[in-house]
């Protein structure tokens, strides 16, 4: 019975570490995507929702 409990504790620890690493990777990927510079813009506004510091709106 003690061996089974020890095995369950070890398996739980392994799954916890794996989940934590996957969550950290997902957060890093999201942060990288959100802060990546983008050359795609429409009317002076970038598609990721940010605007350059010296944005000038061109009115045609």
C-alpha distance (Angstrom), angle and dihedral (degrees) to the residues before:
residue distance angle dihedral
X1 . . .
X2 3.81 . .
X3 3.80 90.6 .
X4 3.80 91.0 53.2
X5 3.80 91.4 49.3
X6 3.81 91.3 48.2
X7 3.81 90.4 49.4
X8 3.81 90.6 50.5
X9 3.82 91.3 50.2
X10 3.80 92.1 49.6
X11 3.81 92.1 47.1
X12 3.80 90.3 48.8
X13 3.80 90.6 51.3
X14 3.79 92.0 49.6
X15 3.81 92.2 49.3
X16 3.82 90.3 47.4
X17 3.82 91.7 53.4
X18 3.81 92.5 46.2
X19 3.81 91.9 49.9
X20 3.79 91.8 46.9
X21 3.81 91.7 51.6
X22 3.81 92.4 48.1
X23 3.81 90.9 49.4
X24 3.80 91.3 49.2
X25 3.80 91.3 49.9
X26 3.81 91.9 48.4
X27 3.80 91.1 50.1
X28 3.81 91.6 48.1
X29 3.81 91.1 49.8
X30 3.79 91.3 49.1
X31 3.80 92.0 48.4
X32 3.81 91.1 47.6
X33 3.80 91.1 50.7
X34 3.80 93.9 46.5
X35 3.80 94.7 49.3
X36 3.81 98.9 38.9
X37 3.78 115.2 119.1
X38 3.75 112.5 -111.6
X39 3.78 129.9 -155.9
X40 3.80 91.1 -167.7
X41 3.78 111.8 98.4
X42 3.76 138.8 149.9
X43 3.82 120.3 -149.7
X44 3.80 92.4 -16.3
X45 3.80 94.7 -51.3
X46 3.78 118.0 109.3
X47 3.79 118.4 -128.9
X48 3.82 93.1 -122.1
X49 3.82 89.7 63.8
X50 3.78 97.8 -103.1
X51 3.77 128.5 110.5
X52 3.79 128.1 -149.8
X53 3.81 117.1 -104.8
X54 3.80 92.8 -112.8
X55 3.79 98.7 38.9
X56 3.74 115.8 160.3
X57 3.77 119.5 -170.2
X58 3.77 112.6 -131.8
X59 3.77 111.2 -145.5
X60 3.78 112.7 -160.2
